[in-house]
Amino acid sequence: MTDLGLCAIAAAMAMMFGNFSSLGEAWICCHAIDGMVRNPEMAPKLRSTMMIAVALDESCGIYSLIVSILIIFVMGLA
């Protein structure tokens, strides 16, 4: 294997683990909606908390994208 091939595999693994954040977002939204159904008067508080949690979880996916781009362009050109 060449170094370029190993960089491609590393970038793919970074994106694969970063894509697990979509499962986390689905889990957060699922349980927030479940809480809103069970207790409708808490919906505004649950919604704002859900938005903060989804934003924090989405940052993990963005970080993995940045890492994979850095792996491709920095390590691939070395």
C-alpha distances in whole Angstrom, upper triangle without the diagonal:
4,7,8,6,7,10,11,11,13,15,16,16,19,21,21,23,25,26,27,30,31,32,34,36,37,38,40,42,43,44,46,48,49,51,52,53,55,56,57,59,56,54,54,53,50,49,48,47,44,43,43,40,39,38,37,34,33,32,30,28,29,27,24,24,24,21,19,20,20,16,16,18,18,15,13,16,16
4,5,5,6,9,10,11,13,14,16,17,19,20,21,23,24,26,28,30,32,33,34,36,38,39,40,42,43,45,46,48,49,51,52,54,55,57,57,59,56,54,53,52,50,48,48,46,44,43,42,40,38,37,36,34,33,31,29,27,27,26,23,23,23,20,18,18,18,14,13,15,15,12,10,12,12
4,5,5,6,9,10,10,12,14,15,16,18,20,21,22,24,26,28,30,31,33,34,36,37,39,40,42,43,45,46,48,49,51,52,54,55,55,57,54,52,51,50,48,46,45,44,42,41,39,38,36,35,33,32,30,29,26,25,25,23,20,20,20,17,15,16,15,11,11,12,12,8,7,10,9
4,5,5,6,9,10,11,12,14,15,17,18,20,21,22,25,27,28,30,31,33,34,36,37,39,40,42,43,44,46,48,49,51,52,53,54,55,52,50,49,48,46,44,44,42,40,39,38,36,34,33,32,30,28,27,25,23,23,22,19,18,18,16,13,13,13,10,8,10,11,8,5,8,9
4,5,5,6,9,10,11,12,14,15,16,19,20,21,23,25,27,28,30,31,33,34,36,37,38,40,42,43,44,46,48,49,51,52,52,54,51,49,49,48,45,44,43,42,39,38,38,36,34,33,32,30,28,27,25,23,23,22,19,18,19,16,13,14,15,11,10,13,14,11,9,12,13
4,5,5,6,9,10,11,12,14,15,17,18,20,22,24,26,27,28,30,31,33,34,36,37,39,40,42,43,45,46,48,49,51,51,53,49,47,47,46,44,42,42,40,38,37,36,34,32,31,30,28,27,25,23,21,22,20,17,17,17,15,12,14,14,10,10,13,13,10,9,12,12
4,5,5,6,9,10,10,12,14,15,16,18,20,22,24,26,27,28,30,31,32,34,36,37,38,40,42,43,44,46,48,49,49,51,47,45,45,44,41,40,39,38,36,34,33,32,30,29,27,26,24,23,20,19,19,17,14,14,14,11,9,10,10,6,6,9,9,7,6,10,10
4,5,5,6,9,10,11,12,14,15,16,19,21,22,24,25,27,28,30,31,33,34,36,37,38,40,42,43,44,46,47,48,49,46,44,44,43,40,39,38,37,35,33,33,31,29,28,27,25,23,22,20,18,18,17,14,13,14,12,9,10,11,8,7,10,12,10,8,12,13
4,5,5,6,9,10,10,12,14,15,17,19,21,22,24,25,27,28,30,31,32,34,36,37,38,40,42,43,45,46,46,48,45,43,43,42,39,38,38,36,34,33,32,30,28,28,26,24,23,22,19,17,18,17,14,14,15,13,10,12,13,10,10,13,14,12,11,15,16
4,5,5,6,9,10,11,12,14,16,18,20,21,22,24,26,27,28,30,31,33,34,36,37,39,40,42,43,45,45,47,43,41,41,40,37,36,36,34,32,31,30,28,26,25,24,22,21,20,17,15,16,14,11,12,13,10,7,10,11,7,9,12,12,10,11,14,15
4,5,5,6,9,10,10,12,15,16,18,20,21,22,24,25,27,28,30,32,33,34,36,37,38,40,42,43,43,45,42,39,39,38,36,34,34,32,30,29,28,26,24,23,22,20,18,17,15,13,13,12,9,9,10,7,4,7,8,6,7,10,11,10,10,14,15
4,5,5,6,9,10,10,13,15,16,18,19,21,22,24,25,27,28,30,31,32,34,36,37,38,40,41,42,44,41,38,38,37,35,33,33,32,29,28,28,26,23,23,22,20,18,18,15,13,14,14,10,10,12,10,7,10,12,10,10,13,15,14,13,17,18
4,5,5,6,8,10,11,14,15,16,18,20,21,22,24,26,27,28,30,31,33,34,36,37,39,40,41,42,39,37,37,36,33,32,32,30,28,27,27,24,22,22,21,18,17,17,14,12,14,13,9,11,13,10,8,12,13,11,12,16,16,15,15,19,20
4,5,5,6,9,10,12,14,16,16,18,20,21,22,24,26,27,28,30,31,33,34,36,37,38,39,40,37,35,35,34,31,30,30,28,26,25,24,22,20,19,18,15,15,14,11,9,11,9,6,7,9,7,6,10,11,9,11,14,15,14,15,18,19
4,5,5,6,9,10,12,14,15,16,18,19,20,22,24,25,26,28,30,31,32,34,36,37,37,39,36,33,33,32,30,28,28,27,24,23,23,20,18,18,17,14,13,13,10,8,9,9,6,6,9,8,6,10,12,11,12,15,16,16,16,19,21
4,5,5,7,10,11,12,14,15,16,18,20,21,22,24,25,27,28,30,31,33,34,36,36,38,35,33,33,32,29,28,28,27,24,24,23,21,19,19,18,15,14,15,12,9,12,12,9,10,13,12,10,13,15,14,15,18,19,18,19,22,23
4,5,5,8,10,11,12,14,15,16,18,20,21,22,24,26,27,28,30,31,33,34,35,36,33,31,32,30,27,27,27,24,22,22,21,18,17,17,16,13,13,13,9,8,11,11,8,10,13,11,11,14,16,14,16,19,20,19,20,23,24
4,5,6,8,10,10,12,14,15,16,18,20,21,22,24,26,27,28,30,32,33,33,34,31,29,29,28,25,24,24,22,20,19,18,16,14,14,13,10,9,9,6,5,8,8,5,7,10,10,10,13,14,14,16,18,19,19,20,23,24
4,5,6,8,9,10,12,14,15,16,18,20,21,22,24,25,27,28,30,31,31,33,30,28,28,28,25,23,24,22,19,19,19,16,14,14,14,11,10,11,9,6,9,11,8,9,13,13,12,15,17,17,18,20,22,22,22,25,27
4,5,5,7,9,10,11,13,15,16,17,19,20,21,23,25,26,28,29,30,32,29,27,27,26,23,22,23,21,18,18,18,15,13,14,13,10,10,12,9,8,12,12,10,12,15,15,15,18,20,19,20,23,24,24,25,28,29
4,5,5,6,9,10,10,12,14,15,16,18,20,21,22,24,26,27,27,29,26,24,24,23,20,19,19,17,14,14,14,11,9,11,10,6,7,9,7,6,10,11,10,12,14,15,15,18,19,20,21,24,25,25,26,29,30
4,5,5,6,9,10,11,12,14,15,16,18,20,21,22,24,26,26,28,25,23,23,22,19,18,19,17,14,14,15,12,9,11,12,8,8,11,10,8,11,13,12,13,16,17,17,19,22,22,23,25,27,27,27,30,32
4,5,5,6,9,10,10,12,14,15,16,18,20,21,23,24,25,27,24,22,23,22,19,18,20,18,14,15,16,13,11,14,13,10,11,13,12,11,14,16,15,16,19,20,19,22,24,24,25,28,29,29,30,33,34
4,5,5,6,9,10,11,12,14,15,17,18,20,21,22,23,25,22,20,21,20,16,16,17,15,12,13,13,10,8,11,10,7,9,12,10,10,14,15,14,16,19,19,20,22,24,24,26,28,29,29,31,34,35
4,5,5,6,8,10,11,12,14,15,16,18,20,21,21,23,20,18,18,18,14,13,14,13,9,10,11,8,6,9,9,7,7,11,11,10,13,15,15,17,19,20,21,23,25,25,27,29,30,31,31,34,36
4,5,5,6,9,10,11,12,14,15,16,18,20,20,22,20,18,19,18,15,14,16,14,11,12,14,11,9,12,13,10,11,15,14,13,16,19,18,19,22,23,23,25,28,28,29,31,33,33,34,37,38
4,6,5,6,9,10,10,12,14,15,17,18,19,21,19,17,19,18,14,14,16,14,10,13,14,11,10,13,13,11,13,16,15,15,18,20,19,21,24,24,25,27,29,29,31,33,34,34,35,38,40
4,6,5,6,9,10,11,12,14,16,16,17,19,16,14,15,14,11,11,12,10,7,9,10,7,7,11,11,9,11,14,14,15,18,19,20,21,23,24,25,27,29,30,31,33,34,35,36,39,40
4,6,5,6,8,10,10,12,14,15,15,17,15,12,14,13,10,9,11,10,7,9,11,9,8,12,13,11,12,16,16,16,19,21,21,22,25,26,27,29,31,32,33,35,36,37,37,40,42
4,6,5,6,9,10,11,12,14,15,18,15,13,16,15,12,12,14,13,10,12,15,12,11,15,16,14,16,19,19,19,22,24,24,25,28,29,29,31,33,34,35,37,38,39,39,42,44
4,5,5,6,9,10,10,12,13,16,13,12,14,13,10,11,13,11,9,13,14,12,12,16,16,15,17,20,20,20,23,25,25,26,29,30,30,33,34,35,37,39,40,40,41,44,45
4,5,5,6,9,10,10,11,13,10,9,11,10,6,7,10,9,6,10,12,10,11,14,15,14,16,19,20,20,23,24,25,27,29,30,31,33,35,36,37,39,40,41,42,44,46
4,5,5,6,9,10,10,12,11,8,11,12,8,8,12,12,9,12,15,13,13,16,18,17,18,21,22,22,25,27,27,28,31,32,33,34,37,38,39,41,42,43,44,46,48
4,5,5,6,9,10,13,11,10,13,13,10,11,15,14,12,15,17,15,16,19,20,19,21,24,24,24,27,29,29,31,33,34,35,37,39,39,41,43,44,45,45,48,50
4,5,5,6,8,10,8,8,11,11,7,10,13,12,11,14,16,15,16,19,20,19,21,24,24,25,28,29,30,32,34,35,36,38,40,40,42,44,45,45,47,49,51
4,5,5,5,8,6,5,9,9,7,8,12,12,11,14,16,16,16,19,21,20,22,25,26,26,28,30,31,32,34,36,37,38,40,42,43,45,46,47,48,50,52
4,6,6,9,9,8,12,13,11,12,15,15,14,17,19,19,19,22,24,23,24,27,28,29,31,33,33,35,37,38,39,41,43,44,45,47,48,49,50,52,54
4,6,9,9,10,13,14,11,14,17,16,15,19,21,20,21,24,25,24,26,29,30,30,33,34,35,36,39,40,41,43,44,45,47,49,50,50,51,54,56
4,6,6,7,11,11,10,12,15,15,15,18,20,19,20,23,24,24,26,29,30,31,33,35,36,37,39,40,41,43,45,46,47,49,50,51,52,55,56
4,5,5,9,10,10,11,14,15,15,17,19,19,20,23,24,25,26,29,30,31,32,35,36,37,39,40,41,43,45,46,47,49,50,51,52,55,56
4,6,8,9,10,11,13,14,15,17,19,20,21,23,25,25,27,29,31,32,33,35,37,38,40,41,43,44,46,47,49,50,51,52,53,56,57
4,6,6,6,9,10,11,12,14,16,16,18,20,21,22,24,26,28,29,30,32,34,35,36,38,39,41,42,44,45,47,48,49,50,53,54
4,6,5,6,9,10,10,12,14,15,16,18,20,20,22,24,26,27,28,30,32,33,34,36,37,39,40,42,43,45,46,47,48,50,52
4,5,5,6,9,10,11,13,14,15,17,19,20,21,23,25,26,27,29,31,32,33,35,37,38,39,41,42,43,45,46,47,49,51
4,5,5,6,9,10,11,12,14,16,17,18,20,22,24,25,26,28,30,31,32,34,36,37,38,40,41,43,43,45,46,48,50
4,6,5,6,9,10,10,12,14,15,16,18,20,22,23,24,26,28,29,30,32,33,35,36,38,39,41,42,43,44,46,48
4,5,5,6,9,10,10,12,14,15,16,18,20,21,22,24,26,27,29,30,32,33,35,36,38,39,40,41,42,45,46
4,5,5,6,9,10,11,13,14,15,17,19,21,21,23,25,26,27,29,31,32,33,35,37,38,39,40,41,43,45
4,5,5,6,9,10,11,12,14,16,17,19,20,22,24,25,26,28,30,31,32,34,36,37,37,39,40,42,43
4,5,5,6,9,10,10,12,14,16,17,18,20,22,23,24,26,28,29,30,32,33,35,36,37,38,41,42
4,5,5,6,9,10,10,12,15,16,16,18,20,21,22,24,26,27,29,30,32,33,34,35,37,39,40
4,6,5,6,9,10,11,13,15,15,17,19,20,21,23,25,26,27,29,31,32,32,34,35,37,39
4,5,5,6,9,10,11,13,15,16,18,19,20,22,24,25,26,28,30,31,32,33,34,37,38
4,5,5,6,9,10,11,12,14,16,17,19,20,22,23,25,26,27,29,30,31,32,35,36
4,5,5,6,9,10,10,12,15,15,16,18,20,21,22,24,26,27,28,29,31,33,34
4,5,5,7,10,10,11,13,15,16,17,19,20,21,23,25,26,27,28,30,32,33
4,5,6,7,9,10,12,13,15,16,18,19,21,22,24,25,26,27,28,31,32
4,5,5,6,9,10,11,13,14,16,17,19,20,22,23,24,25,26,29,30
4,5,5,6,9,10,10,12,14,15,16,18,20,21,22,23,25,27,28
4,5,5,6,9,10,11,12,14,15,16,18,20,21,21,23,25,26
4,5,5,6,9,10,11,12,14,15,17,19,20,20,21,24,25
4,5,5,6,9,10,11,12,14,15,17,18,19,20,22,24
4,5,5,6,9,10,10,12,14,15,16,17,19,21,22
4,5,5,6,9,10,10,12,14,15,15,17,19,21
4,5,5,6,9,10,11,12,14,15,16,18,20
4,5,5,6,9,10,11,12,13,14,16,18
4,5,5,6,9,10,10,11,13,15,16
4,5,5,6,9,10,10,11,14,15
4,5,5,6,8,10,10,12,14
4,5,5,5,7,9,10,12
4,6,6,5,7,9,10
4,6,6,5,8,10
4,6,5,6,9
4,6,6,6
4,6,5
4,6
4
